[in-house]
Amino acid sequence: MNPTPEEFPAHVEHAALEHAGLENGGLEFDAYAVDLERDLVSPEAEIDERQIEAALRPRRLAEFIGQARVREQLSLMLESALRRQRTPDHMLMSGPPGLGKTTLAMIIAGELGAPLRITSGPALERAGDLAAILSTLSEGEVLFIDEIHRMARPAEEMLYLAMEDFRVDIIVGKGPGATAIPLDIAPFTLVGATTRAGLLPAPLRDRFGFTAHMDFYDVAELERVLKRSARLLRVPLPEDAAHEIARRSRGTPRIANRLLRRVRDFSEVRAGGELTREIASTALDLYEVDGEGLDRLDRAVLGALLRKFGGGPVGLSTLAVAVGEESETVEVVAEPFLVRQGLLARTPRGRVATALAWAHLGLTPPPDAFGAALFD
């Protein structure tokens, strides 16, 4: 019987914190992670964050916050597999980075009481790389492949047979004399994670028995995430301070936890350890994360679009030059959040600012700002 959150004692989580070097509130390890140049609101995990994230991750499905429908579906699948004493169907987790796909893969292995093997799509460059992993899996083991859409084609084709028949064919020799040697592998559960589900080929996508899409979190859910993280980091976090951090976290738990650590640093150094909504707000303003979660790059893109180009339309490359960034940086880092917030629109003629963008920067749009350009 798996323990409930109440039965999963705090000292276990504190032991994990000690292992990650966070035993005194995280200041020893995290002092080296402070980088004012780093993009605080990037949903991607920085290398120096991975130990911290590991310590803050929930270990049971009942502890996982948010994604209620996905949690319920997973709970049914895992409970059914345990009762039948069979390995669960293969599972695919899709959605933007920072929402908990890796955490859920670890929880799945924990709930099944099975070992977890972790790799990534870019690491599987050849079929032999995947065969070496599959041939050493034990029965019931969970194999987690992050960014599975980036697997090389030979490894991907080998995975088809492994998922369906728990068998791989090893090719020995070359040319007409090549021979395929079938190798049976132990039944396992594959958990794949992808930020771009549309890039998965249909044969691979169809072999997953369960597909879950991870949605962005609302402010109330992020507040719960922050309170749990604050407890593990031993940071006193009032309700209003949690709300202030949550509403600037772009709907992403990873960003929320990162901002919490920066607010904690500010509180320790500038406020004598006191943490209030006003202190949290001042800290986040210092790190250039505004009340809507926009950072320096986001505001630079909007500012250039409004002040230099009258709200658009303007081409991506021109906009990137105006803010001194690469086109890919603007398109991949800034645009997705701006579009999701309704501050920017992509049109056939270029990028166009919306009425919300003008209001956010406190500017008055020209009379023809919202004409036919949006739909031309």
SERO-4910 file (N, C-alpha, C, O; in steps of 0.05 Angstrom, whole numbers):
BEGIN
 pado doro    nc1    nc2    nc3   cac1   cac2   cac3    cc1    cc2    cc3    oc1    oc2    oc3
  Met    A     17    -24      0      0      0      0     18     25      0     35     27     17
  Asn    A     13     43    -19     29     67    -20     21     86      2     -3     88      8
  Pro    A     40    101     13     33    119     35     19    144     24     23    152      2
  Thr    A      1    154     41    -12    179     35      7    202     40     28    198     52
  Pro    A      1    227     31     19    249     37     24    253     66     46    260     74
  Glu    A      3    247     83      7    250    112     27    229    122     42    235    140
  Glu    A     26    205    110     43    183    119     71    185    107     90    172    116
  Phe    A     75    203     87    101    207     75    114    229     90    111    253     83
  Pro    A    130    224    110    139    244    130    157    265    119    170    261     98
  Ala    A    156    288    133    171    311    124    201    305    125    217    316    109
  His    A    210    287    144    239    282    146    250    269    121    274    271    115
  Val    A    233    254    106    242    242     81    249    264     61    269    264     47
  Glu    A    230    285     59    235    307     41    260    323     50    275    332     34
  His    A    263    326     77    286    341     86    312    326     81    333    338     76
  Ala    A    311    299     82    334    283     75    342    288     46    366    289     39
  Ala    A    322    290     28    328    296      0    340    324     -3    358    328    -19
  Leu    A    331    342     13    342    369     12    371    369     21    388    382      9
  Glu    A    377    353     42    405    352     52    423    339     30    445    348     26
  His    A    412    319     16    427    306     -5    433    326    -27    455    325    -40
  Ala    A    415    345    -32    418    365    -53    434    389    -44    438    408    -59
  Gly    A    442    389    -18    457    412     -8    440    435      1    449    458      1
  Leu    A    415    429      9    396    451     16    389    450     45    367    459     53
  Glu    A    406    437     62    397    431     89    392    456    106    377    454    126
  Asn    A    404    479     99    400    503    115    384    524    100    392    546     96
  Gly    A    361    515     90    344    534     75    353    538     47    342    555     33
  Gly    A    373    523     37    381    525      9    401    546      3    409    549    -20
  Leu    A    410    561     24    428    584     18    456    575      9    468    588     -8
  Glu    A    466    552     21    493    544     14    496    537    -15    513    548    -29
  Phe    A    478    520    -25    480    512    -53    471    534    -72    484    539    -92
  Asp    A    449    547    -65    436    565    -84    451    591    -87    447    606   -106
  Ala    A    469    597    -68    484    622    -71    500    622    -96    505    643   -108
  Tyr    A    509    598   -105    524    596   -130    506    597   -155    516    600   -177
  Ala    A    480    595   -150    462    594   -173    452    621   -181    439    624   -202
  Val    A    457    642   -165    447    668   -170    461    680   -195    486    682   -195
  Asp    A    446    687   -214    457    699   -239    438    720   -249    418    713   -260
  Leu    A    444    745   -244    426    766   -252    422    767   -282    402    779   -291
  Glu    A    440    756   -298    438    757   -326    419    735   -337    409    737   -360
  Arg    A    412    715   -320    397    693   -330    367    701   -333    357    718   -318
  Asp    A    355    688   -352    327    694   -357    310    680   -336    307    655   -336
  Leu    A    300    695   -317    286    683   -294    260    670   -302    250    653   -288
  Val    A    248    679   -324    222    669   -331    223    649   -355    203    644   -368
  Ser    A    246    638   -360    248    617   -379    237    591   -368    244    584   -345
  Pro    A    220    576   -382    210    551   -372    229    528   -373    224    507   -361
  Glu    A    252    532   -387    272    511   -388    288    509   -362    292    530   -349
  Ala    A    297    486   -355    312    482   -331    341    488   -336    353    477   -355
  Glu    A    353    505   -320    382    510   -321    397    486   -308    386    473   -290
  Ile    A    422    482   -316    437    460   -305    440    462   -275    438    442   -261
  Asp    A    444    487   -265    448    490   -236    423    488   -220    423    490   -195
  Glu    A    400    484   -233    375    482   -219    366    453   -214    348    448   -198
  Arg    A    379    434   -228    367    407   -228    368    394   -201    349    380   -194
  Gln    A    389    398   -185    389    387   -158    367    399   -141    354    385   -125
  Ile    A    363    425   -144    343    439   -128    315    428   -136    299    422   -119
  Glu    A    310    425   -162    285    415   -171    280    387   -161    257    380   -152
  Ala    A    301    371   -161    297    343   -151    288    342   -122    272    325   -115
  Ala    A    298    361   -106    291    361    -78    263    371    -74    250    363    -54
  Leu    A    253    388    -92    226    399    -88    204    383   -101    181    388    -97
  Arg    A    212    363   -117    191    347   -132    174    330   -113    185    319    -94
  Pro    A    148    329   -117    132    310   -102    139    282   -109    148    276   -132
  Arg    A    134    263    -91    142    236    -96    118    217    -99    122    193   -106
  Arg    A     94    227    -94     70    211    -96     49    226   -112     49    251   -112
  Leu    A     32    212   -125     12    224   -142     -7    242   -125    -16    263   -134
  Ala    A    -12    234   -101    -30    249    -83    -18    276    -76    -32    295    -68
  Glu    A      9    278    -77     23    303    -71     24    322    -94     29    346    -91
  Phe    A     21    312   -118     24    328   -142      2    348   -144    -22    341   -142
  Ile    A      9    373   -148    -10    395   -149    -17    403   -178      1    404   -195
  Gly    A    -42    407   -183    -51    415   -210    -56    391   -228    -53    368   -220
  Gln    A    -63    397   -253    -68    376   -273    -87    355   -262    -82    331   -264
  Ala    A   -110    364   -252   -128    346   -237   -138    323   -255   -139    300   -246
  Arg    A   -145    329   -280   -156    307   -297   -134    287   -304   -139    263   -304
  Val    A   -110    296   -309    -87    278   -315    -82    261   -290    -77    236   -293
  Arg    A    -82    272   -266    -77    257   -242    -97    235   -238    -91    213   -231
  Glu    A   -123    242   -243   -144    222   -239   -141    199   -259   -145    176   -252
  Gln    A   -135    206   -284   -132    185   -305   -108    167   -298   -110    143   -301
  Leu    A    -86    179   -290    -62    164   -283    -68    146   -259    -59    123   -258
  Ser    A    -82    156   -239    -88    141   -215   -104    115   -222    -98     94   -212
  Leu    A   -123    118   -240   -139     95   -248   -121     75   -263   -123     50   -258
  Met    A   -105     84   -281    -87     66   -297    -68     51   -279    -65     27   -281
  Leu    A    -55     65   -261    -35     53   -244    -48     33   -224    -37     12   -219
  Glu    A    -71     41   -212    -85     23   -194    -94     -2   -208    -92    -24   -197
  Ser    A   -104      0   -232   -112    -23   -248    -89    -41   -254    -91    -66   -251
  Ala    A    -66    -30   -262    -42    -46   -268    -32    -61   -243    -24    -84   -245
  Leu    A    -33    -47   -220    -24    -60   -195    -42    -83   -187    -33   -104   -178
  Arg    A    -68    -80   -191    -87   -101   -184    -84   -125   -203    -86   -148   -194
  Arg    A    -79   -120   -228    -76   -142   -247    -48   -153   -248    -42   -173   -261
  Gln    A    -29   -139   -234     -1   -147   -233     10   -148   -261     25   -166   -269
  Arg    A      4   -127   -277     14   -124   -304     27    -97   -307     21    -79   -292
  Thr    A     44    -95   -327     56    -69   -332     35    -51   -345     20    -60   -363
  Pro    A     34    -25   -338     14     -7   -350     21     -2   -380     43     -7   -389
  Asp    A      2      9   -394      6     17   -422     28     39   -422     33     52   -403
  His    A     40     41   -446     60     63   -450     45     90   -449     22     92   -457
  Met    A     59    110   -439     46    136   -434     62    159   -447     87    158   -447
  Leu    A     48    178   -458     60    201   -470     50    226   -456     26    231   -453
  Met    A     69    243   -446     63    268   -433     71    291   -452     95    292   -460
  Ser    A     53    307   -459     59    329   -477     51    356   -464     34    357   -447
  Gly    A     65    377   -473     59    403   -462     84    420   -460    106    410   -463
  Pro    A     81    446   -454    104    464   -452    122    455   -429    114    440   -411
  Pro    A    148    464   -430    167    457   -409    160    469   -382    147    490   -381
  Gly    A    168    456   -361    165    467   -334    139    460   -320    133    471   -299
  Leu    A    122    443   -332     95    437   -321     94    411   -305     74    406   -293
  Gly    A    115    395   -306    115    371   -289    116    344   -303    109    324   -292
  Lys    A    124    344   -329    125    318   -343    145    299   -331    139    275   -327
  Thr    A    169    309   -326    190    292   -314    181    283   -286    186    260   -278
  Thr    A    170    301   -271    160    295   -244    140    272   -245    141    254   -228
  Leu    A    121    274   -263    101    252   -265    114    226   -273    105    205   -263
  Ala    A    134    226   -290    147    201   -297    160    188   -272    158    164   -268
  Met    A    172    205   -255    184    194   -230    162    184   -211    166    164   -198
  Ile    A    140    198   -210    118    190   -193    107    163   -203    100    146   -186
  Ile    A    104    160   -229     93    135   -240    111    111   -231    100     91   -222
  Ala    A    137    114   -233    155     93   -224    152     88   -194    152     65   -185
  Gly    A    149    110   -179    146    107   -150    121     93   -142    120     76   -124
  Glu    A     98    100   -156     73     88   -149     73     58   -157     60     42   -143
  Leu    A     87     51   -178     89     23   -186    110      7   -170    110    -17   -171
  Gly    A    126     22   -155    148      8   -140    168     -4   -159    180    -24   -153
  Ala    A    172     10   -182    190     -1   -203    214     17   -206    213     41   -200
  Pro    A    236      6   -216    260     23   -222    253     42   -245    235     37   -261
  Leu    A    268     64   -246    264     84   -267    290     88   -282    311     93   -270
  Arg    A    289     85   -308    312     91   -326    306    116   -341    285    119   -353
  Ile    A    325    135   -341    320    161   -353    340    166   -375    364    163   -372
  Thr    A    330    175   -399    347    183   -421    332    205   -436    311    214   -427
  Ser    A    343    214   -458    331    235   -474    333    229   -503    350    213   -512
  Gly    A    315    240   -519    314    235   -547    341    242   -561    351    225   -577
  Pro    A    352    266   -556    377    272   -570    400    253   -563    419    251   -579
  Ala    A    399    239   -541    421    221   -533    419    195   -549    439    180   -550
  Leu    A    396    189   -561    392    164   -576    397    169   -605    378    172   -621
  Glu    A    422    170   -613    430    177   -640    430    153   -658    425    155   -682
  Arg    A    434    129   -647    435    105   -663    417     83   -651    411     84   -627
  Ala    A    410     64   -667    393     42   -657    407     27   -635    395     17   -616
  Gly    A    434     25   -638    449     11   -617    448     24   -590    449     10   -569
  Asp    A    445     51   -590    443     65   -564    417     56   -550    418     51   -526
  Leu    A    395     54   -565    370     46   -553    370     16   -546    360      8   -525
  Ala    A    382     -1   -563    383    -29   -558    399    -35   -532    391    -53   -517
  Ala    A    420    -20   -527    435    -24   -502    419    -18   -477    422    -32   -457
  Ile    A    401      1   -479    383      7   -456    361    -14   -454    357    -24   -432
  Leu    A    348    -20   -476    325    -38   -475    334    -66   -465    319    -80   -451
  Ser    A    357    -75   -474    366   -102   -467    372   -106   -438    374   -129   -428
  Thr    A    376    -84   -424    383    -86   -395    360    -79   -377    364    -78   -352
  Leu    A    336    -73   -388    313    -67   -371    304    -92   -356    303   -114   -367
  Ser    A    296    -88   -331    284   -110   -316    254   -109   -320    243    -89   -329
  Glu    A    241   -131   -313    212   -133   -317    197   -111   -300    202   -108   -277
  Gly    A    180    -97   -314    164    -77   -300    178    -50   -298    166    -31   -287
  Glu    A    203    -48   -307    217    -23   -304    205     -1   -321    192     -6   -342
  Val    A    207     24   -312    197     47   -326    220     61   -341    240     68   -329
  Leu    A    217     64   -367    236     78   -383    225    105   -391    205    107   -404
  Phe    A    239    126   -382    230    153   -388    248    166   -409    273    168   -406
  Ile    A    237    174   -432    251    187   -453    241    216   -455    219    221   -464
  Asp    A    258    235   -447    250    263   -449    255    273   -477    273    263   -491
  Glu    A    239    293   -486    241    303   -513    243    280   -534    261    279   -550
  Ile    A    223    263   -532    223    239   -548    221    245   -578    228    228   -594
  His    A    210    268   -585    207    275   -613    234    280   -626    235    283   -651
  Arg    A    256    282   -610    282    288   -622    299    263   -625    323    265   -630
  Met    A    287    239   -623    301    214   -627    310    212   -656    296    222   -674
  Ala    A    332    199   -661    341    193   -688    323    172   -700    312    155   -686
  Arg    A    319    173   -727    300    155   -740    307    125   -736    288    110   -730
  Pro    A    332    116   -737    338     88   -733    329     78   -705    318     57   -702
  Ala    A    334     95   -684    326     87   -657    296     88   -655    284     71   -641
  Glu    A    283    107   -668    254    109   -667    241     84   -679    221     73   -668
  Glu    A    251     74   -701    240     50   -714    244     25   -697    227      8   -697
  Met    A    266     24   -683    271      1   -665    251      2   -642    242    -18   -632
  Leu    A    244     27   -633    226     30   -610    198     20   -617    184     10   -599
  Tyr    A    189     22   -642    163     13   -650    159    -16   -642    140    -23   -628
  Leu    A    178    -33   -650    176    -62   -644    178    -68   -614    165    -85   -604
  Ala    A    196    -53   -601    200    -57   -572    174    -50   -557    167    -65   -538
  Met    A    161    -29   -564    136    -21   -550    114    -41   -555     98    -47   -537
  Glu    A    112    -52   -579     89    -69   -586     93    -98   -579     75   -110   -568
  Asp    A    117   -109   -585    122   -137   -581    143   -144   -560    149   -167   -555
  Phe    A    154   -123   -547    176   -127   -528    198   -145   -540    206   -165   -529
  Arg    A    207   -135   -563    228   -149   -578    243   -129   -595    231   -110   -605
  Val    A    268   -133   -598    284   -117   -617    299   -135   -635    307   -158   -627
  Asp    A    304   -126   -659    320   -141   -678    348   -129   -680    350   -105   -688
  Ile    A    368   -144   -674    396   -135   -676    407   -143   -702    408   -167   -709
  Ile    A    417   -124   -718    428   -130   -745    457   -135   -742    473   -119   -731
  Val    A    466   -159   -751    494   -167   -750    504   -169   -779    492   -182   -795
  Gly    A    526   -156   -784    537   -156   -811    526   -134   -828    509   -118   -819
  Lys    A    536   -132   -853    528   -112   -871    522   -124   -899    531   -145   -906
  Gly    A    506   -109   -914    501   -117   -942    484   -142   -943    468   -148   -925
  Pro    A    488   -157   -965    471   -182   -969    475   -202   -947    457   -219   -942
  Gly    A    497   -201   -933    502   -221   -912    492   -213   -884    496   -228   -865
  Ala    A    479   -190   -882    469   -181   -856    447   -200   -846    430   -209   -862
  Thr    A    447   -204   -821    427   -222   -808    414   -207   -785    427   -194   -769
  Ala    A    388   -210   -782    373   -199   -760    369   -220   -738    358   -241   -743
  Ile    A    379   -214   -715    377   -232   -692    356   -221   -673    360   -200   -661
  Pro    A    333   -235   -670    312   -225   -651    321   -228   -622    333   -248   -615
  Leu    A    316   -207   -606    323   -207   -578    299   -199   -562    289   -177   -564
  Asp    A    289   -218   -546    267   -212   -529    276   -194   -505    297   -198   -494
  Ile    A    258   -175   -498    264   -157   -476    242   -159   -455    220   -168   -462
  Ala    A    248   -153   -431    228   -155   -409    206   -134   -413    211   -112   -423
  Pro    A    181   -142   -407    159   -122   -409    166    -97   -392    174    -99   -369
  Phe    A    162    -74   -404    168    -49   -391    147    -28   -398    130    -33   -415
  Thr    A    148     -6   -384    130     16   -390    146     40   -399    164     49   -385
  Leu    A    140     49   -423    154     73   -434    137     98   -427    113     99   -432
  Val    A    151    117   -415    138    144   -411    154    164   -428    178    169   -423
  Gly    A    141    175   -448    154    194   -465    144    222   -458    121    226   -451
  Ala    A    162    242   -460    154    270   -456    162    286   -480    184    282   -491
  Thr    A    145    304   -488    151    321   -511    138    348   -507    116    351   -496
  Thr    A    153    368   -516    142    395   -517    130    402   -544    118    423   -548
  Arg    A    133    383   -564    123    388   -591    111    362   -601    123    348   -618
  Ala    A     87    356   -592     74    331   -598     69    328   -628     68    306   -639
  Gly    A     66    351   -642     61    350   -671     84    339   -687     80    331   -710
  Leu    A    108    338   -675    131    328   -689    134    298   -686    151    285   -699
  Leu    A    118    285   -669    119    256   -666    107    243   -691     85    250   -699
  Pro    A    120    224   -703    108    209   -725     84    193   -715     83    183   -693
  Ala    A     64    190   -733     39    176   -725     44    148   -715     32    140   -696
  Pro    A     62    132   -728     66    104   -718     75    104   -689     68     86   -674
  Leu    A     92    123   -681    101    124   -653     79    134   -634     74    122   -613
  Arg    A     65    155   -643     44    166   -626     22    145   -621     10    144   -599
  Asp    A     16    129   -641     -6    109   -639      1     86   -620    -17     72   -611
  Arg    A     26     83   -614     33     60   -597     31     67   -567     35     49   -550
  Phe    A     25     92   -561     21     99   -533     -8     93   -525    -26    102   -539
  Gly    A    -11     78   -503    -39     72   -495    -52     95   -480    -76     95   -477
  Phe    A    -36    114   -471    -47    137   -456    -32    162   -463     -7    162   -462
  Thr    A    -46    183   -470    -34    208   -477    -45    230   -459    -70    232   -457
  Ala    A    -28    245   -446    -37    267   -429    -25    293   -438     -2    295   -445
  His    A    -42    314   -439    -32    340   -445    -31    357   -420    -52    360   -406
  Met    A     -8    369   -414     -5    385   -390    -12    414   -397     -3    426   -416
  Asp    A    -30    425   -380    -39    453   -384    -24    472   -365    -14    463   -344
  Phe    A    -24    498   -372    -13    517   -354    -29    519   -328    -53    514   -329
  Tyr    A    -16    526   -306    -29    528   -280    -43    555   -276    -34    575   -287
  Asp    A    -64    555   -260    -76    580   -253    -62    590   -228    -46    576   -216
  Val    A    -69    615   -220    -55    628   -197    -59    612   -171    -40    609   -156
  Ala    A    -83    602   -167    -89    588   -142    -72    562   -140    -62    556   -118
  Glu    A    -69    548   -162    -52    524   -162    -23    531   -157     -9    516   -143
  Leu    A    -14    552   -169     14    560   -165     19    569   -136     41    565   -125
  Glu    A     -1    581   -123      2    588    -95      7    563    -78     23    563    -60
  Arg    A     -8    541    -85     -4    516    -70     24    505    -75     36    494    -57
  Val    A     33    506   -100     60    497   -106     81    513    -90     99    501    -79
  Leu    A     77    539    -89     96    556    -75     96    551    -45    117    551    -32
  Lys    A     72    546    -33     71    541     -4     85    515      2     99    513     23
  Arg    A     82    495    -15     96    469    -10    126    473    -12    141    463      4
  Ser    A    135    487    -33    164    492    -37    175    508    -14    197    503     -5
  Ala    A    160    528     -5    169    545     17    173    529     42    192    533     58
  Arg    A    154    510     47    157    493     70    182    476     69    196    472     89
  Leu    A    188    465     45    212    448     42    238    465     44    258    455     55
  Leu    A    237    489     34    260    507     36    261    522     63    280    536     69
  Arg    A    240    517     80    238    530    106    238    560    104    253    574    118
  Val    A    222    570     85    219    598     81    190    606     90    171    595     79
  Pro    A    187    624    109    160    633    116    147    649     93    158    669     84
  Leu    A    124    639     83    112    652     59     83    658     65     66    641     65
  Pro    A     77    684     71     49    692     76     32    689     51     42    687     28
  Glu    A      6    688     55    -13    684     32    -10    706     11     -9    700    -13
  Asp    A     -8    731     19     -7    753      0     20    752    -16     20    760    -39
  Ala    A     41    744     -3     67    742    -17     66    719    -37     76    722    -59
  Ala    A     54    697    -29     51    674    -48     35    682    -72     41    675    -95
  His    A     14    697    -68     -3    706    -90     13    725   -109     10    723   -133
  Glu    A     29    742    -97     45    761   -114     65    746   -132     68    753   -155
  Ile    A     78    726   -120     97    710   -136     82    694   -157     91    692   -180
  Ala    A     59    681   -149     45    664   -167     35    678   -192     36    668   -214
  Arg    A     25    703   -188     13    717   -211     34    727   -231     27    735   -253
  Arg    A     59    726   -223     81    734   -241     96    710   -253    117    713   -265
  Ser    A     85    686   -248    100    661   -255     93    649   -281    101    626   -287
  Arg    A     77    662   -297     71    654   -325     58    626   -326     61    612   -346
  Gly    A     44    619   -304     29    593   -304     47    569   -303     38    547   -310
  Thr    A     72    572   -295     92    550   -296    104    545   -268    117    563   -258
  Pro    A    101    521   -257    113    516   -230    143    520   -229    153    529   -209
  Arg    A    157    513   -250    186    516   -250    194    545   -246    212    552   -231
  Ile    A    180    563   -260    185    591   -258    177    601   -230    191    617   -218
  Ala    A    155    591   -220    146    599   -193    167    592   -172    173    609   -155
  Asn    A    178    568   -173    198    560   -154    224    576   -157    237    583   -137
  Arg    A    230    583   -181    254    599   -186    251    627   -174    269    638   -161
  Leu    A    227    639   -179    222    666   -168    221    665   -138    229    684   -124
  Leu    A    210    644   -126    210    641    -97    238    642    -86    243    656    -66
  Arg    A    257    629    -99    284    629    -89    297    657    -91    313    665    -74
  Arg    A    290    671   -112    301    698   -115    289    717    -94    303    734    -83
  Val    A    263    714    -89    250    730    -68    262    724    -41    266    741    -24
  Arg    A    267    698    -36    280    690    -11    307    703     -7    314    713     14
  Asp    A    323    703    -29    349    716    -28    347    746    -20    362    756     -4
  Phe    A    328    759    -33    324    788    -28    315    792      1    325    810     14
  Ser    A    298    775     10    288    777     38    311    774     58    313    789     77
  Glu    A    328    754     53    351    749     71    370    772     72    380    779     93
  Val    A    376    784     48    397    804     46    387    832     52    401    848     65
  Arg    A    363    838     42    354    866     43    332    871     64    327    894     72
  Ala    A    319    850     74    296    854     91    298    839    118    278    836    132
  Gly    A    322    830    124    326    817    150    310    791    153    303    783    175
  Gly    A    304    778    131    289    753    132    259    756    131    245    736    130
  Glu    A    249    781    133    220    785    132    211    782    103    224    791     84
  Leu    A    187    771    100    176    767     73    146    774     73    130    761     86
  Thr    A    140    796     59    112    805     56    106    809     27    124    806     10
  Arg    A     82    816     20     75    821     -8     91    844    -19    100    842    -42
  Glu    A     95    865     -3    110    888    -13    139    880    -18    151    889    -37
  Ile    A    150    864      0    178    856     -4    181    838    -29    199    840    -44
  Ala    A    161    819    -32    162    802    -56    159    819    -81    173    814   -101
  Ser    A    141    839    -81    138    856   -104    163    872   -110    171    874   -134
  Thr    A    176    882    -90    201    898    -94    223    880   -105    238    888   -123
  Ala    A    225    855    -94    245    837   -104    241    830   -133    260    830   -149
  Leu    A    216    824   -141    211    816   -169    214    840   -188    222    837   -211
  Asp    A    208    864   -178    213    888   -194    243    892   -199    251    900   -220
  Leu    A    259    886   -178    288    887   -181    298    868   -203    316    875   -218
  Tyr    A    286    844   -204    293    824   -224    279    829   -250    281    812   -268
  Glu    A    265    851   -253    252    859   -278    230    840   -287    227    835   -311
  Val    A    216    829   -268    192    813   -275    168    828   -265    164    832   -241
  Asp    A    152    838   -284    130    856   -277    105    841   -267    105    816   -265
  Gly    A     84    855   -262     60    844   -250     46    823   -267     30    808   -257
  Glu    A     51    823   -293     39    804   -311     58    781   -319     52    764   -335
  Gly    A     82    782   -307    102    761   -313    120    767   -336    136    751   -344
  Leu    A    118    791   -348    135    799   -370    163    807   -359    165    820   -339
  Asp    A    184    798   -374    211    806   -366    222    827   -385    207    838   -401
  Arg    A    248    832   -383    260    853   -398    256    849   -428    249    868   -443
  Leu    A    261    824   -438    258    819   -467    230    822   -476    225    834   -497
  Asp    A    211    813   -461    182    816   -468    175    845   -472    163    853   -491
  Arg    A    183    861   -452    176    890   -453    192    904   -476    181    923   -488
  Ala    A    216    895   -481    232    907   -503    218    901   -530    217    919   -547
  Val    A    208    877   -533    194    870   -558    169    887   -561    164    898   -583
  Leu    A    153    888   -540    129    905   -541    135    934   -545    122    948   -561
  Gly    A    156    944   -531    163    972   -533    172    979   -561    163   1000   -572
  Ala    A    188    962   -574    197    967   -601    173    966   -621    171    983   -639
  Leu    A    156    947   -617    133    943   -635    114    968   -633    104    976   -654
  Leu    A    111    979   -609     92   1001   -606    105   1028   -613     94   1044   -627
  Arg    A    129   1032   -602    141   1059   -604    155   1063   -631    155   1085   -642
  Lys    A    167   1042   -642    182   1046   -667    166   1039   -692    171   1049   -713
  Phe    A    146   1022   -688    132   1012   -712    102   1017   -710     86   1006   -725
  Gly    A     93   1033   -690     65   1041   -688     46   1018   -684     23   1020   -691
  Gly    A     56    996   -672     39    973   -667     39    952   -688     26    931   -686
  Gly    A     54    957   -710     56    937   -731     36    941   -753     20    959   -752
  Pro    A     36    923   -773     51    898   -773     81    903   -780     88    921   -795
  Val    A     98    885   -769    126    887   -774    137    858   -775    128    841   -760
  Gly    A    157    854   -792    169    827   -795    185    819   -771    195    836   -756
  Leu    A    188    793   -767    202    782   -744    231    791   -744    241    800   -723
  Ser    A    245    789   -766    273    796   -767    277    826   -761    296    833   -747
  Thr    A    260    843   -771    262    871   -766    257    877   -736    272    893   -724
  Leu    A    238    863   -724    232    867   -696    256    858   -679    263    870   -659
  Ala    A    269    835   -687    291    825   -672    315    844   -673    328    849   -653
  Val    A    320    856   -696    342    876   -699    336    900   -681    354    911   -669
  Ala    A    311    908   -679    304    931   -664    309    927   -634    314    947   -620
  Val    A    308    902   -624    313    897   -596    340    885   -591    347    879   -568
  Gly    A    356    882   -612    383    872   -609    386    843   -602    404    835   -588
  Glu    A    367    827   -612    367    799   -606    365    783   -632    359    794   -653
  Glu    A    371    757   -631    368    740   -654    338    735   -659    322    735   -640
  Ser    A    331    730   -684    303    725   -691    292    701   -676    270    701   -667
  Glu    A    309    680   -674    300    656   -660    295    661   -631    276    649   -619
  Thr    A    311    678   -618    306    685   -590    279    698   -586    264    691   -568
  Val    A    273    717   -603    247    731   -601    224    712   -606    204    712   -592
  Glu    A    227    695   -627    206    677   -634    201    655   -614    178    647   -608
  Val    A    222    644   -602    220    621   -585    217    629   -555    202    616   -541
  Val    A    230    650   -547    231    658   -519    208    677   -512    194    673   -492
  Ala    A    205    698   -528    186    720   -520    158    716   -532    138    719   -518
  Glu    A    157    709   -557    131    709   -571    110    690   -559     87    699   -557
  Pro    A    116    665   -552     95    647   -542     80    659   -519     55    657   -519
  Phe    A     94    671   -500     79    682   -476     64    707   -484     41    710   -474
  Leu    A     75    724   -501     61    748   -509     36    741   -524     15    755   -521
  Val    A     37    721   -541     13    713   -556     -7    701   -537    -31    707   -539
  Arg    A      2    684   -519    -17    672   -500    -31    692   -482    -54    688   -474
  Gln    A    -17    714   -476    -28    735   -459    -46    754   -475    -57    773   -464
  Gly    A    -47    751   -501    -63    768   -518    -51    796   -522    -65    815   -527
  Leu    A    -24    797   -519    -10    823   -523      1    826   -551      7    849   -560
  Leu    A      4    805   -566     15    805   -592      1    785   -610     -7    764   -600
  Ala    A     -2    791   -635    -14    772   -654      5    768   -678     18    787   -687
  Arg    A      5    744   -688     20    737   -712      1    739   -736    -21    726   -735
  Thr    A      8    753   -756     -9    756   -780      8    750   -805     32    750   -803
  Pro    A     -5    746   -828     11    741   -852     29    764   -859     50    760   -872
  Arg    A     23    788   -850     40    812   -857     61    817   -835     78    835   -839
  Gly    A     59    803   -813     79    808   -792     66    809   -764     43    802   -761
  Arg    A     82    817   -744     73    818   -716     57    844   -712     65    865   -720
  Val    A     35    841   -697     17    864   -692     11    865   -662      5    844   -650
  Ala    A     13    888   -650      6    892   -622    -24    894   -619    -38    904   -637
  Thr    A    -34    884   -597    -63    885   -591    -69    909   -572    -50    923   -563
  Ala    A    -94    914   -568   -102    936   -550    -91    931   -522    -84    951   -508
  Leu    A    -89    906   -513    -78    900   -487    -49    908   -485    -40    917   -463
  Ala    A    -34    906   -506     -6    914   -506     -3    944   -502     14    952   -486
  Trp    A    -19    959   -516    -18    988   -512    -25    996   -483    -12   1013   -471
  Ala    A    -46    983   -473    -54    989   -445    -32    981   -425    -28    994   -406
  His    A    -19    958   -430      1    948   -412     24    967   -409     35    971   -387
  Leu    A     32    979   -431     55    998   -430     45   1027   -426     61   1046   -425
  Gly    A     19   1031   -422      8   1057   -416     10   1077   -439     13   1101   -435
  Leu    A      8   1066   -464     10   1083   -488    -17   1085   -501    -34   1068   -498
  Thr    A    -20   1107   -517    -45   1111   -532    -41   1102   -561    -23   1113   -574
  Pro    A    -57   1084   -570    -54   1074   -598    -63   1095   -618    -81   1111   -612
  Pro    A    -51   1095   -642    -60   1113   -663    -88   1105   -672    -96   1082   -667
  Pro    A   -103   1123   -685   -131   1117   -693   -134   1092   -710   -154   1078   -708
  Asp    A   -114   1086   -727   -117   1064   -746   -102   1039   -736    -96   1021   -751
  Ala    A    -96   1038   -710    -79   1016   -699    -93    988   -702    -79    968   -705
  Phe    A   -119    987   -701   -133    961   -701   -151    959   -725   -174    951   -724
  Gly    A   -140    967   -748   -155    965   -773   -153    937   -785   -152    917   -771
  Ala    A   -152    936   -812   -153    910   -826   -127    895   -825   -125    872   -833
  Ala    A   -105    908   -814    -79    895   -815    -79    869   -801    -64    851   -808
  Leu    A    -95    866   -780    -95    841   -764   -104    817   -781    -96    795   -774
  Phe    A   -120    822   -802   -131    800   -817   -122    799   -846   -130    782   -861
  Asp    A   -106    819   -854    -97    820   -882    -79    797   -889    -69    794   -911
***
